[in-house]
């Protein structure tokens, strides 16, 4: 039977073999015919002729050609390429197609009348030079990919000035990576209209040091973040309707002063940081389950002074901070007004120095987790609106210490899910009865030996 099968398939196999040979010969002839014009094209190209046919390169700006919104717009890149290094480029007013890459020191001044639109593809403008100036441009239409960090302005250079830009419809607004000594002043940034968790950051610093971020407005973004970025200055900025106004992580010795952060989930968060100053800022309406004006997580040697924290779920929330041995966190001359909790200390290690602050209208002034921790922190010279004492010698200080005890509050302090019932009538009644006739020993939260008697005058810090 094996012989019959071999004999039966033998002619078929022979036919297939002959067909394959003929096909190979024809392909060889076709290949030879194709190689001749290609070789001629290569010789013509070497002589200076443009490439044609199958060897034609990809278009220089393939993205905007495929997008209806920017179809027909002239690209800005040829004007950038033609401008000499060190010169000033003032494009004619109008809209231009992106993307744009600037790799030389050049001043591009749009005068507030130049728009660069990438058509919702990739990054709009990449600044890859030192000593350049971008001024008066409108950047819009980045892509929406977090994998490629699609942004309106991607900065990879030092000593650049980025001024008076309007940035919108972008995933990431301004993204600095390993870029030092830049000035970002007077810019307005708005993210894409996405859910807050999937927006990009309005301003991001990554391994970027000594930058000045001044008088910028960032709204409806995700965060301003600084990772591994030291000695930066954030001054006079406005942040609204975002998640974190500023989130520092492993970022040391940064200065945040004279800013206004309103309607964000979190104001300023110091996480794994050393040093830093928060001064003369207004942070308000940080509400919701995670609402917090200022947060500390394993942070050390930070100064918080002359700020105003108003209408927040938590004014200052501290976890394992200060973290380093023998370090401090100084909280002084701040106003805590109408917050759910003014100061919340959890996982307390001690080392907070809280002095000359104003506490008024808060549902709870101070919450301290754990028992027997009251002596770990210093409280002195603060004004407490519920101080029940006198100042007979008129020295401006109470004759008796201010002491805060936790009565029925221990229920929701030690059982966080019970915080939902924090101001419920039954909890208020239970707390009243505890204070009237304690049936358990109340926990001392803090003791201020010389509380301020008269309410100090305040001014809005921002």
LOTI-208533 format. One record per residue: x, y, z of N, C-alpha, C in turn; residue in one letter. Coordinates in steps of 0.2 Angstrom, whole numbers, padded with zeros to 4 digits, always signed. Example, Ala and Ser with C-alpha at 12.3 -4.5 7.8 and 13.67 -1.06 7.14 Angstrom:
% residues 2
+0066-0028+0039+0062-0022+0039+0066-0016+0039A/+0064-0011+0035+0068-0005+0036+0064+0000+0039S/
This chain:
% residues 462
+0004-0006+0000+0000+0000+0000+0004+0006+0000X/+0010+0006+0003+0014+0012+0003+0017+0013-0004X/+0018+0008-0007+0021+0009-0014+0015+0013-0018X/+0009+0010-0018+0004+0013-0021+0003+0021-0020X/+0003+0023-0013+0003+0030-0011+0009+0034-0014X/+0015+0031-0014+0020+0035-0017+0019+0036-0024X/+0017+0031-0028+0016+0031-0035+0010+0036-0036X/+0005+0036-0032-0001+0040-0033+0001+0047-0033X/+0005+0049-0027+0007+0056-0026+0013+0058-0030X/+0016+0054-0033+0022+0056-0036+0021+0061-0042X/+0016+0060-0046+0015+0065-0052+0013+0071-0049X/+0009+0071-0044+0007+0078-0041+0013+0081-0038X/+0017+0078-0034+0023+0081-0031+0027+0084-0037X/+0028+0080-0042+0032+0082-0048+0029+0089-0051X/+0023+0089-0052+0019+0095-0054+0020+0101-0050X/+0020+0100-0043+0021+0106-0039+0028+0108-0039X/+0033+0103-0040+0040+0105-0040+0041+0110-0046X/+0038+0107-0052+0039+0111-0058+0036+0118-0058X/+0030+0118-0055+0027+0125-0054+0031+0130-0050X/+0033+0127-0044+0037+0131-0040+0043+0134-0043X/+0047+0130-0048+0053+0132-0051+0051+0138-0056X/+0045+0137-0060+0043+0142-0065+0041+0148-0061X/+0038+0148-0055+0036+0154-0051+0043+0157-0049X/+0047+0154-0047+0054+0157-0044+0057+0160-0050X/+0057+0157-0056+0061+0160-0062+0057+0167-0063X/+0050+0167-0063+0047+0173-0065+0048+0178-0060X/+0048+0176-0053+0050+0181-0048+0056+0184-0049X/+0061+0180-0051+0068+0182-0052+0068+0187-0057X/+0065+0186-0063+0064+0191-0069+0061+0197-0066X/+0056+0197-0062+0052+0203-0060+0057+0207-0055X/+0061+0203-0051+0065+0207-0047+0071+0210-0050X/+0073+0207-0056+0078+0210-0060+0076+0216-0063X/+0069+0216-0065+0066+0222-0069+0065+0227-0064X/+0064+0226-0057+0063+0231-0053+0069+0234-0050X/+0075+0230-0050+0081+0233-0047+0084+0238-0052X/+0083+0238-0058+0086+0242-0063+0083+0250-0061X/+0077+0251-0061+0075+0258-0060+0076+0260-0053X/+0076+0255-0048+0078+0257-0041+0085+0260-0041X/+0090+0256-0044+0097+0258-0045+0097+0265-0048X/+0094+0266-0053+0094+0272-0057+0092+0278-0052X/+0086+0276-0048+0084+0281-0043+0089+0283-0038X/+0093+0278-0036+0098+0279-0031+0103+0283-0034X/+0105+0282-0040+0110+0286-0043+0108+0293-0044X/+0101+0294-0046+0099+0301-0046+0098+0305-0040X/+0097+0301-0034+0096+0304-0028+0103+0306-0026X/+0108+0302-0027+0115+0304-0025+0117+0310-0029X/+0114+0311-0035+0116+0317-0039+0112+0323-0037X/+0107+0323-0032+0104+0328-0029+0096+0328-0031X/+0094+0323-0034+0087+0323-0036+0083+0320-0030X/+0076+0323-0029+0072+0320-0023+0070+0313-0025X/+0069+0309-0019+0067+0302-0020+0060+0302-0022X/+0059+0297-0026+0052+0296-0029+0050+0289-0028X/+0044+0287-0030+0041+0280-0031+0041+0277-0024X/+0043+0271-0024+0043+0267-0018+0048+0269-0012X/+0052+0273-0014+0058+0275-0009+0056+0282-0007X/+0050+0284-0008+0048+0291-0005+0048+0291+0003X/+0051+0296+0006+0051+0296+0013+0044+0298+0016X/+0043+0297+0022+0037+0299+0025+0036+0306+0026X/+0030+0309+0025+0029+0316+0026+0032+0319+0032X/+0035+0325+0032+0038+0328+0038+0033+0329+0044X/+0026+0331+0042+0021+0332+0047+0015+0327+0045X/+0016+0321+0047+0010+0316+0045+0004+0317+0049X/+0005+0320+0055-0001+0320+0060-0006+0325+0058X/-0004+0331+0057-0009+0336+0055-0012+0335+0049X/-0009+0332+0044-0012+0330+0038-0018+0325+0038X/-0018+0322+0044-0023+0317+0045-0029+0319+0049X/-0028+0325+0052-0033+0328+0056-0037+0333+0053X/-0044+0333+0053-0048+0337+0050-0048+0344+0053X/-0047+0345+0059-0047+0351+0063-0041+0356+0060X/-0035+0353+0059-0030+0357+0057-0028+0356+0050X/-0032+0352+0046-0031+0351+0039-0030+0358+0035X/-0025+0359+0032-0024+0365+0028-0020+0370+0032X/-0019+0369+0038-0015+0374+0042-0007+0373+0040X/-0004+0379+0040+0003+0379+0039+0007+0376+0045X/+0012+0372+0044+0016+0370+0050+0020+0376+0052X/+0022+0376+0058+0026+0382+0061+0034+0379+0061X/+0035+0373+0060+0041+0370+0060+0046+0373+0055X/+0044+0374+0049+0049+0377+0044+0051+0384+0046X/+0047+0388+0049+0049+0395+0052+0054+0394+0057X/+0053+0389+0062+0057+0388+0067+0064+0386+0064X/+0064+0381+0059+0070+0379+0057+0074+0384+0053X/+0071+0389+0050+0074+0394+0046+0077+0400+0050X/+0074+0401+0056+0077+0406+0061+0083+0405+0063X/+0088+0409+0063+0095+0408+0065+0095+0408+0073X/+0099+0404+0076+0100+0403+0083+0101+0410+0086X/+0098+0411+0092+0099+0418+0095+0095+0423+0092X/+0091+0422+0087+0086+0427+0084+0079+0427+0088X/+0075+0432+0086+0068+0433+0088+0064+0431+0082X/+0059+0426+0083+0055+0424+0078+0048+0426+0080X/+0045+0431+0076+0038+0433+0078+0033+0431+0072X/+0030+0425+0072+0026+0422+0067+0020+0427+0065X/+0018+0427+0059+0012+0431+0058+0006+0428+0062X/+0002+0433+0064-0004+0430+0068-0008+0425+0064X/-0010+0420+0068-0014+0415+0065-0013+0408+0068X/-0016+0403+0065-0016+0396+0068-0011+0392+0064X/-0007+0388+0067-0002+0384+0064-0002+0377+0066X/+0000+0372+0062+0000+0365+0064+0006+0363+0068X/+0005+0359+0073+0011+0356+0076+0011+0349+0074X/+0016+0345+0076+0020+0347+0082+0026+0352+0080X/+0029+0355+0085+0035+0359+0084+0041+0356+0089X/+0047+0356+0086+0053+0354+0090+0058+0360+0090X/+0059+0363+0095+0064+0368+0096+0071+0366+0099X/+0076+0365+0095+0082+0363+0098+0088+0367+0097X/+0087+0374+0097+0092+0379+0097+0089+0385+0101X/+0094+0389+0104+0092+0395+0108+0088+0400+0103X/+0082+0401+0104+0078+0405+0100+0072+0408+0104X/+0071+0415+0102+0065+0418+0105+0059+0417+0101X/+0053+0414+0103+0047+0414+0099+0042+0418+0102X/+0040+0423+0099+0035+0428+0102+0029+0428+0098X/+0024+0425+0101+0017+0425+0097+0013+0431+0098X/+0015+0435+0103+0011+0441+0104+0004+0440+0106X/+0002+0434+0109-0004+0432+0110-0009+0431+0104X/-0006+0430+0098-0010+0430+0092-0008+0424+0088X/-0004+0419+0091-0002+0413+0087-0004+0407+0091X/-0008+0403+0087-0010+0396+0090-0006+0391+0087X/-0004+0386+0091-0001+0380+0088-0005+0374+0090X/-0008+0370+0085-0013+0365+0087-0010+0358+0084X/-0009+0353+0088-0007+0347+0086-0012+0342+0084X/-0018+0344+0084-0024+0340+0082-0025+0334+0086X/-0024+0335+0092-0025+0329+0097-0021+0323+0096X/-0015+0324+0093-0010+0319+0092-0003+0321+0095X/-0001+0317+0100+0006+0317+0102+0007+0324+0106X/+0013+0326+0106+0015+0332+0110+0015+0338+0105X/+0013+0344+0108+0012+0350+0103+0019+0353+0102X/+0022+0355+0108+0029+0358+0107+0034+0355+0111X/+0040+0353+0108+0045+0350+0112+0051+0355+0112X/+0053+0358+0118+0058+0362+0119+0064+0358+0122X/+0069+0358+0117+0075+0354+0118+0081+0358+0118X/+0081+0364+0120+0087+0369+0120+0088+0372+0127X/+0093+0375+0127+0095+0379+0133+0095+0387+0131X/+0092+0391+0136+0092+0398+0134+0087+0400+0129X/+0082+0397+0128+0077+0399+0124+0071+0403+0127X/+0067+0406+0123+0061+0410+0126+0055+0408+0122X/+0050+0406+0126+0043+0406+0123+0038+0411+0126X/+0035+0415+0122+0031+0420+0125+0025+0421+0120X/+0019+0422+0123+0013+0424+0120+0010+0419+0115X/+0011+0412+0116+0009+0407+0112+0002+0404+0115X/-0002+0401+0110-0007+0397+0112-0006+0390+0110X/-0005+0385+0115-0003+0378+0113-0010+0374+0115X/-0012+0370+0110-0018+0366+0111-0018+0360+0107X/-0022+0355+0109-0023+0349+0105-0017+0344+0106X/-0015+0342+0112-0011+0336+0112-0015+0330+0112X/-0011+0324+0112-0014+0318+0112-0016+0316+0119X/-0019+0310+0120-0021+0308+0126-0018+0302+0129X/-0012+0301+0127-0008+0295+0129-0004+0296+0135X/-0005+0292+0141-0001+0293+0147+0006+0289+0145X/+0006+0284+0141+0012+0280+0140+0017+0285+0136X/+0015+0289+0132+0020+0294+0129+0020+0301+0132X/+0017+0302+0137+0017+0308+0141+0015+0314+0136X/+0009+0313+0132+0007+0318+0128+0006+0325+0131X/+0009+0330+0129+0009+0336+0133+0008+0342+0128X/+0006+0348+0130+0006+0354+0126+0014+0357+0126X/+0017+0356+0131+0024+0359+0131+0029+0354+0135X/+0033+0351+0131+0038+0346+0134+0045+0350+0135X/+0048+0350+0140+0054+0354+0141+0059+0350+0143X/+0065+0350+0140+0071+0346+0141+0077+0351+0140X/+0077+0356+0144+0083+0361+0143+0083+0365+0150X/+0088+0369+0150+0090+0373+0156+0090+0381+0154X/+0088+0385+0159+0088+0392+0158+0084+0395+0153X/+0078+0392+0152+0073+0394+0147+0068+0399+0151X/+0065+0403+0147+0060+0407+0149+0053+0405+0146X/+0048+0404+0150+0042+0401+0147+0036+0406+0150X/+0034+0411+0146+0030+0416+0148+0023+0417+0144X/+0018+0418+0148+0012+0421+0145+0009+0416+0140X/+0010+0410+0141+0007+0405+0137+0000+0403+0139X/-0004+0402+0134-0011+0399+0135-0011+0392+0133X/-0012+0387+0138-0012+0380+0136-0019+0377+0138X/-0022+0373+0133-0028+0370+0135-0029+0364+0130X/-0034+0360+0132-0035+0354+0128-0029+0350+0128X/-0026+0349+0133-0019+0345+0134-0020+0340+0139X/-0017+0334+0138-0016+0329+0143-0012+0332+0149X/-0005+0333+0148-0001+0336+0152+0000+0343+0150X/+0001+0348+0154+0001+0355+0152+0009+0356+0151X/+0013+0358+0156+0020+0359+0155+0024+0354+0159X/+0028+0350+0155+0031+0344+0158+0039+0345+0158X/+0042+0346+0163+0049+0347+0164+0052+0341+0166X/+0057+0338+0162+0061+0333+0164+0069+0334+0164X/+0072+0333+0170+0079+0335+0170+0081+0342+0167X/+0077+0347+0169+0077+0353+0167+0078+0358+0173X/+0083+0362+0173+0085+0366+0178+0085+0374+0177X/+0084+0378+0182+0085+0385+0181+0080+0388+0176X/+0074+0385+0175+0070+0388+0170+0065+0393+0174X/+0062+0398+0170+0057+0402+0173+0050+0401+0169X/+0045+0400+0173+0038+0399+0171+0034+0404+0174X/+0032+0409+0170+0029+0415+0173+0023+0417+0169X/+0017+0418+0172+0011+0421+0169+0008+0416+0164X/+0008+0410+0165+0005+0405+0160-0002+0403+0163X/-0006+0401+0158-0013+0398+0160-0014+0391+0157X/-0015+0386+0161-0015+0379+0159-0022+0376+0161X/-0025+0373+0157-0031+0369+0158-0030+0362+0154X/-0033+0357+0157-0032+0350+0155-0038+0349+0150X/-0037+0342+0147-0043+0340+0143-0049+0339+0148X/-0055+0339+0145-0061+0338+0149-0062+0331+0150X/-0058+0328+0155-0058+0321+0156-0060+0320+0164X/-0061+0314+0166-0062+0313+0173-0055+0315+0177X/-0056+0317+0183-0050+0320+0186-0044+0315+0187X/-0046+0309+0188-0040+0304+0188-0037+0302+0182X/-0039+0303+0176-0036+0302+0170-0034+0308+0166X/-0034+0314+0169-0031+0319+0166-0024+0319+0167X/-0020+0323+0164-0013+0323+0165-0012+0329+0170X/-0005+0330+0172-0003+0335+0177-0003+0342+0173X/-0005+0347+0177-0005+0353+0174+0002+0356+0173X/+0006+0354+0178+0013+0356+0179+0017+0350+0182X/+0022+0347+0179+0026+0342+0182+0033+0343+0181X/+0037+0342+0187+0044+0343+0187+0047+0336+0189X/+0051+0333+0185+0054+0327+0187+0062+0328+0186X/+0065+0327+0192+0073+0328+0192+0074+0335+0190X/+0071+0340+0192+0072+0347+0189+0072+0351+0195X/+0078+0355+0195+0080+0359+0201+0080+0367+0199X/+0079+0371+0205+0080+0378+0205+0076+0381+0199X/+0070+0379+0198+0065+0382+0194+0061+0387+0197X/+0059+0393+0194+0054+0398+0197+0048+0397+0193X/+0043+0395+0197+0036+0394+0194+0032+0400+0198X/+0030+0405+0194+0028+0411+0196+0021+0414+0193X/+0016+0416+0196+0010+0419+0194+0007+0415+0188X/+0007+0409+0189+0003+0404+0184-0004+0403+0186X/-0008+0401+0182-0015+0399+0184-0016+0392+0181X/-0017+0387+0185-0018+0380+0183-0025+0378+0186X/-0030+0376+0181-0037+0375+0183-0039+0368+0180X/-0043+0365+0183-0046+0359+0180-0041+0354+0177X/-0036+0353+0181-0030+0348+0179-0031+0342+0184X/-0025+0339+0184-0025+0333+0189-0021+0336+0195X/-0014+0337+0194-0010+0339+0199-0005+0344+0197X/-0001+0347+0201+0005+0350+0200+0010+0345+0204X/+0015+0342+0201+0019+0337+0205+0026+0339+0204X/+0030+0338+0209+0037+0338+0209+0040+0332+0212X/+0043+0328+0208+0047+0322+0210+0054+0323+0209X/+0058+0321+0215+0065+0321+0215+0068+0328+0212X/+0064+0333+0214+0066+0340+0211+0066+0345+0217X/+0072+0348+0218+0074+0352+0224+0075+0359+0222X/+0074+0363+0228+0076+0370+0228+0072+0374+0222X/+0065+0372+0221+0061+0376+0217+0057+0381+0221X/+0055+0386+0217+0051+0391+0220+0044+0392+0217X/+0038+0391+0221+0032+0392+0218+0029+0398+0221X/+0028+0403+0217+0026+0410+0220+0020+0413+0216X/+0015+0415+0220+0010+0419+0217+0005+0415+0212X/+0005+0408+0212+0001+0405+0208-0006+0404+0210X/-0010+0402+0205-0017+0400+0207-0019+0393+0205X/-0022+0389+0209-0023+0382+0207-0031+0381+0209X/-0035+0379+0204-0042+0378+0206-0045+0371+0203X/-0049+0368+0206-0053+0363+0204-0049+0357+0201X/-0044+0355+0204-0039+0350+0202-0039+0345+0208X/-0034+0340+0208-0034+0335+0213-0029+0338+0218X/-0022+0338+0217-0017+0340+0221-0015+0347+0219X/-0015+0352+0223-0012+0359+0220-0005+0358+0219X/-0001+0355+0224+0006+0353+0223+0007+0347+0227X/+0010+0342+0224+0012+0336+0227+0019+0335+0227X/+0023+0336+0232+0030+0335+0233+0032+0327+0235X/+0036+0324+0231+0038+0317+0233+0046+0317+0232X/+0049+0315+0237+0056+0315+0237+0059+0322+0234X/+0056+0327+0236+0058+0334+0233+0059+0338+0239X/+0065+0340+0240+0068+0344+0246+0069+0351+0245X/+0068+0355+0250+0069+0362+0251+0066+0366+0245X/+0060+0365+0244+0056+0369+0240+0052+0374+0244X/+0051+0380+0240+0047+0386+0243+0041+0387+0240X/+0035+0387+0244+0029+0388+0241+0026+0394+0245X/+0025+0400+0242+0023+0406+0245+0018+0410+0241X/+0014+0414+0244+0009+0418+0241+0005+0415+0236X/+0003+0409+0236-0001+0406+0231-0009+0406+0234X/-0013+0404+0229-0020+0403+0231-0023+0397+0228X/-0024+0392+0232-0027+0386+0230-0034+0384+0233X/-0039+0384+0228-0046+0384+0230-0049+0378+0227X/-0054+0375+0230-0058+0369+0227-0054+0364+0224X/-0048+0362+0227-0044+0356+0225-0046+0351+0231X/-0044+0344+0229-0045+0339+0234-0040+0340+0240X/-0034+0341+0238-0028+0342+0242-0025+0349+0240X/-0023+0352+0245-0019+0358+0244-0012+0357+0242X/-0007+0356+0247+0000+0355+0246+0002+0349+0251X/+0005+0344+0247+0007+0338+0251+0014+0337+0251X/+0017+0336+0257+0024+0334+0257+0025+0327+0259X/+0028+0323+0254+0029+0316+0255+0036+0314+0254X/+0039+0311+0259+0046+0309+0259+0050+0315+0258X/+0049+0320+0261+0053+0326+0259+0057+0328+0265X/+0063+0332+0264+0067+0335+0269+0067+0343+0268X/+0066+0347+0273+0066+0354+0271+0059+0356+0268X/+0059+0362+0267+0053+0365+0263+0050+0370+0267X/+0047+0375+0264+0043+0381+0267+0037+0382+0264X/+0031+0383+0268+0025+0385+0265+0023+0391+0269X/+0022+0397+0265+0022+0403+0268+0017+0408+0264X/+0012+0411+0268+0007+0416+0266+0003+0413+0260X/+0001+0407+0261-0004+0404+0256-0011+0404+0258X/-0016+0405+0254-0023+0404+0255-0025+0397+0252X/-0027+0392+0257-0029+0386+0254-0036+0385+0257X/-0041+0384+0253-0048+0384+0255-0052+0379+0251X/-0057+0376+0254-0062+0372+0251-0059+0366+0248X/-0054+0363+0252-0052+0356+0251-0056+0351+0254X/-0061+0349+0251-0067+0345+0254-0067+0338+0251X/-0072+0335+0254-0073+0328+0252-0069+0323+0256X/-0070+0316+0255-0067+0311+0259-0059+0312+0260X/-0056+0315+0255-0049+0316+0256-0047+0323+0257X/-0051+0327+0258-0050+0335+0258-0045+0336+0263X/-0040+0340+0261-0034+0342+0266-0031+0348+0263X/-0030+0353+0267-0026+0359+0265-0019+0357+0264X/-0016+0354+0269-0009+0353+0269-0008+0346+0272X/-0004+0342+0269-0003+0335+0271+0005+0333+0272X/+0007+0329+0277+0013+0327+0278+0013+0319+0279X/+0018+0316+0275+0019+0309+0275+0026+0308+0276X/+0029+0306+0282+0036+0305+0283+0040+0311+0280X/+0038+0317+0282+0042+0323+0280+0045+0326+0286X/+0050+0330+0285+0054+0332+0291+0057+0339+0289X/+0058+0343+0295+0061+0350+0295+0057+0354+0289X/+0051+0355+0290+0047+0359+0286+0044+0365+0290X/+0043+0371+0287+0041+0377+0290+0034+0379+0287X/+0029+0379+0291+0022+0381+0289+0020+0388+0293X/+0020+0393+0289+0019+0400+0293+0015+0405+0289X/+0011+0408+0293+0007+0414+0290+0002+0412+0284X/+0000+0406+0285-0005+0404+0280-0012+0404+0282X/-0017+0404+0278-0024+0404+0280-0027+0398+0277X/-0030+0393+0282-0033+0387+0280-0040+0388+0282X/-0045+0388+0277-0052+0390+0278-0056+0385+0274X/-0061+0382+0278-0066+0378+0275-0064+0372+0271X/-0059+0368+0275-0057+0362+0273-0059+0356+0277X/-0059+0350+0274-0061+0345+0278-0056+0344+0284X/-0049+0345+0282-0044+0344+0287-0039+0350+0285X/-0037+0354+0290-0032+0359+0289-0025+0356+0288X/-0022+0353+0293-0016+0350+0292-0017+0343+0294X/-0015+0338+0290-0015+0331+0292-0008+0328+0291X/-0006+0325+0297+0001+0323+0298+0002+0316+0299X/+0006+0312+0296+0007+0305+0297+0014+0304+0297X/+0016+0301+0303+0023+0300+0304+0028+0305+0302X/+0026+0311+0304+0030+0317+0303+0030+0322+0309X/+0036+0325+0310+0042+0324+0307+0045+0317+0308X/+0049+0314+0302+0051+0307+0302+0058+0306+0304X/+0062+0311+0302+0069+0310+0304+0071+0311+0311X/+0075+0307+0315+0076+0309+0322+0079+0316+0323X/+0076+0319+0328+0078+0326+0330+0076+0331+0325X/+0072+0329+0321+0069+0334+0316+0063+0338+0319X/+0061+0343+0316+0055+0347+0318+0050+0348+0312X/+0044+0350+0313+0040+0353+0309+0037+0359+0313X/+0038+0365+0310+0036+0372+0314+0030+0374+0310X/+0024+0375+0314+0018+0377+0312+0016+0384+0316X/+0017+0389+0313+0016+0396+0317+0013+0401+0313X/+0009+0405+0317+0005+0411+0314+0001+0410+0308X/-0002+0404+0308-0007+0402+0303-0014+0403+0306X/-0019+0404+0302-0026+0404+0303-0030+0398+0301X/-0033+0394+0306-0037+0388+0305-0044+0390+0306X/-0048+0391+0301-0055+0394+0302-0060+0389+0298X/-0065+0387+0302-0071+0384+0299-0069+0377+0295X/-0064+0374+0298-0062+0367+0295-0066+0362+0299X/-0067+0356+0296-0069+0350+0300-0065+0348+0305X/-0058+0347+0304-0053+0346+0309-0047+0351+0307X/-0045+0355+0312-0040+0360+0310-0033+0356+0309X/-0031+0352+0314-0025+0349+0314-0026+0341+0316X/-0024+0337+0312-0025+0330+0313-0018+0326+0313X/-0016+0323+0319-0010+0320+0320-0011+0313+0320X/-0008+0309+0316-0009+0301+0316-0002+0298+0316X/-0002+0292+0319+0005+0289+0319+0010+0293+0322X/+0008+0296+0328+0012+0302+0330+0019+0300+0333X/+0024+0304+0331+0031+0303+0333+0033+0309+0338X/+0029+0314+0338+0031+0320+0341+0036+0324+0337X/+0037+0330+0339+0042+0335+0336+0039+0340+0332X/+0032+0341+0333+0028+0347+0330+0028+0353+0335X/+0030+0358+0332+0030+0364+0336+0025+0369+0334X/+0019+0370+0337+0013+0373+0335+0012+0380+0339X/+0014+0385+0336+0014+0392+0341+0011+0397+0337X/+0007+0402+0341+0005+0408+0339+0000+0407+0333X/-0004+0402+0333-0009+0401+0327-0016+0403+0330X/-0020+0404+0325-0027+0406+0327-0032+0400+0325X/-0035+0398+0330-0040+0392+0329-0047+0395+0330X/-0051+0396+0325-0058+0398+0326-0063+0395+0322X/-0069+0393+0324-0074+0390+0320-0073+0383+0318X/-0068+0380+0320-0067+0373+0318-0072+0368+0321X/-0075+0363+0318-0079+0358+0322-0074+0355+0327X/-0068+0353+0325-0063+0350+0330-0057+0354+0329X/-0054+0356+0334-0047+0360+0333-0042+0355+0332X/-0041+0350+0336-0035+0345+0336-0038+0338+0337X/-0035+0334+0333-0036+0327+0334-0030+0323+0334X/-0028+0320+0339-0022+0316+0340-0023+0309+0341X/-0021+0304+0336-0022+0297+0337-0018+0294+0342X/-0020+0289+0345-0016+0285+0350-0017+0288+0357X/-0015+0285+0362-0016+0287+0369-0009+0289+0372X/-0009+0294+0376-0003+0296+0380+0002+0299+0375X/-0001+0303+0370+0004+0306+0365+0004+0314+0366X/+0000+0316+0371-0001+0324+0371+0006+0327+0373X/+0010+0324+0376+0017+0328+0378+0022+0327+0372X/+0021+0324+0367+0026+0323+0362+0027+0330+0357X/+0022+0334+0357+0022+0340+0353+0022+0346+0358X/+0024+0352+0355+0024+0358+0359+0018+0363+0356X/+0014+0365+0361+0009+0370+0359+0009+0376+0363X/+0010+0382+0360+0011+0387+0364+0009+0394+0361X/+0006+0398+0365+0004+0405+0362-0001+0405+0357X/-0005+0400+0356-0011+0399+0351-0017+0403+0354X/-0021+0405+0349-0028+0408+0351-0033+0402+0349X/-0037+0401+0355-0042+0396+0354-0049+0399+0356X/-0053+0399+0351-0060+0402+0352-0064+0399+0357X/-0062+0393+0359-0066+0390+0365-0063+0390+0371X/-0058+0394+0372-0054+0395+0378-0059+0398+0384X/-0060+0394+0389-0064+0396+0395-0060+0399+0400X/-0056+0404+0400-0052+0407+0405-0052+0414+0405X/-0048+0417+0409-0047+0424+0410-0040+0427+0409X/-0040+0433+0409-0033+0437+0408-0033+0443+0413X/-0033+0441+0420-0033+0446+0425-0027+0451+0425X/-0022+0449+0423-0016+0453+0423-0015+0457+0416X/-0019+0456+0412-0019+0460+0405-0013+0459+0401X/-0010+0453+0402-0004+0452+0398-0005+0449+0391X/-0011+0448+0389-0013+0445+0383-0013+0438+0383X/-0011+0435+0389-0011+0427+0389-0016+0425+0394X/-0019+0419+0393-0023+0416+0398-0020+0415+0405X/-0024+0416+0410-0021+0414+0417-0020+0407+0418X/-0024+0403+0414-0024+0396+0415-0022+0392+0408X/-0019+0387+0408-0018+0383+0402-0024+0382+0398X/-0023+0381+0392-0029+0378+0387-0028+0371+0387X/-0033+0367+0389-0032+0360+0388-0038+0357+0384X/-0036+0353+0379-0041+0349+0375-0041+0342+0377X/-0047+0339+0378-0048+0332+0380-0053+0329+0375X/-0052+0323+0373-0056+0319+0369-0061+0315+0373X/-0067+0316+0373-0072+0312+0377-0075+0307+0372X/-0081+0308+0370-0084+0303+0365-0081+0304+0358X/-0077+0309+0357-0073+0309+0351-0069+0303+0350X/-0067+0300+0355-0063+0294+0355-0066+0288+0350X/-0072+0288+0350-0076+0283+0346-0074+0284+0338X/-0075+0290+0336-0073+0291+0329-0066+0292+0327X/-0062+0294+0332-0055+0295+0332-0051+0288+0331X/-0054+0283+0335-0051+0276+0335-0054+0272+0330X/-0060+0273+0328-0064+0270+0323-0066+0274+0317X/-0061+0275+0312-0063+0280+0307-0069+0279+0303X/-0072+0273+0302-0079+0273+0299-0084+0277+0303X/-0083+0277+0309-0088+0281+0313-0088+0288+0312X/-0083+0291+0309-0083+0298+0308-0089+0301+0304X/-0092+0296+0300-0099+0298+0297-0104+0301+0302X/-0104+0298+0308-0109+0301+0313-0106+0306+0317X/-0100+0309+0315-0097+0314+0320-0101+0319+0323X/-0105+0322+0319-0109+0328+0321-0117+0326+0322X/-0118+0319+0322-0125+0317+0323-0127+0319+0330X/-0134+0320+0330-0137+0322+0337-0135+0317+0343X/-0135+0311+0341-0134+0306+0346-0126+0306+0349X/-0122+0308+0344-0115+0309+0346-0114+0315+0350X/-0117+0320+0348-0117+0327+0352-0119+0326+0359X/-0125+0322+0359-0128+0321+0366-0123+0317+0370X/-0120+0312+0367-0116+0307+0371-0110+0311+0373X/-0107+0316+0369-0101+0320+0371-0103+0325+0376X/-0109+0327+0376-0111+0332+0381-0112+0328+0388X/-0115+0322+0388-0115+0319+0394-0108+0317+0397X/-0104+0315+0392-0097+0313+0395-0093+0319+0398X/-0094+0325+0395-0091+0331+0398-0095+0333+0405X/-0101+0332+0405-0105+0334+0411-0103+0329+0417X/-0103+0322+0416-0102+0317+0421-0098+0312+0418X/-0091+0312+0417-0088+0307+0413-0088+0300+0416X/-0090+0295+0412-0090+0289+0415-0084+0285+0412X/-0080+0288+0408-0073+0285+0407-0068+0291+0407X/-0062+0289+0408-0057+0294+0408-0055+0298+0402X/-0056+0304+0401-0055+0307+0394-0048+0308+0393X/-0046+0308+0386-0039+0308+0384-0037+0315+0383X/-0031+0317+0386-0028+0323+0385-0025+0324+0378X/-0028+0328+0374-0025+0329+0367-0020+0334+0367X/-0020+0340+0370-0015+0345+0370-0016+0349+0376X/-0010+0352+0377-0010+0357+0383-0006+0363+0381X/-0009+0369+0380-0006+0375+0379-0005+0380+0385X/+0001+0380+0388+0002+0383+0394+0001+0391+0394X/+0001+0394+0388+0000+0401+0388-0004+0403+0382X/-0010+0401+0382-0014+0403+0376-0015+0410+0375X/-0016+0413+0369-0017+0420+0368-0024+0421+0370X/-0025+0427+0373-0032+0428+0376-0036+0432+0371X/-0033+0437+0368-0037+0441+0363-0035+0439+0356X/-0041+0439+0352-0040+0436+0345-0035+0441+0341X/-0030+0438+0338-0025+0442+0334-0028+0444+0328X/-0026+0450+0325-0028+0452+0319-0025+0448+0313X/-0029+0447+0308-0026+0443+0302-0027+0447+0296X/-0023+0445+0291-0024+0447+0284-0024+0442+0279X/-0028+0442+0274-0028+0437+0269-0021+0436+0266X/-0018+0430+0266-0011+0429+0264-0011+0429+0256X/-0016+0429+0252-0015+0428+0245-0022+0431+0242X/
